[in-house]
Amino acid sequence: MPSLQVREMPAVLYGTLQEHAKREHRSLAQQAVVTLARGMELTVDPRERRQALLARIKEAHLPALELPDAADMVKEDRAR
C-alpha cells in the first residue's frame, strides 16, 4: 500500500486531526486517510475492501492444500 509523508503541517491542523482520531478510536494515519477520502467524496469502507479482497481470492482458484491427518502426525511423532 502506498504511503504519504506530509511536511510543514500547521500545528492547528495536526492537533485537530489528532483530536478527531482519538474521538473516533483511530490512529493518526487512519484518520488522515478517512479525512482525505471524505474531502474527495470517496468511500473508504473497510467492509467493502475486505469483500473485494475475498472475491479476488475466490476468483484466483488457488489449489487446495492437502494437509496430513493430525492423528497420523501425532502417532508418527510418538513412535520416534
Summary of the structure (lengths in Angstrom):
residues: 80
radius of gyration: 22.8
end to end distance: 46.2
largest distance: 68.0
contacts: 122
relative contact order: 0.06
helix: 61%
strand: 0%
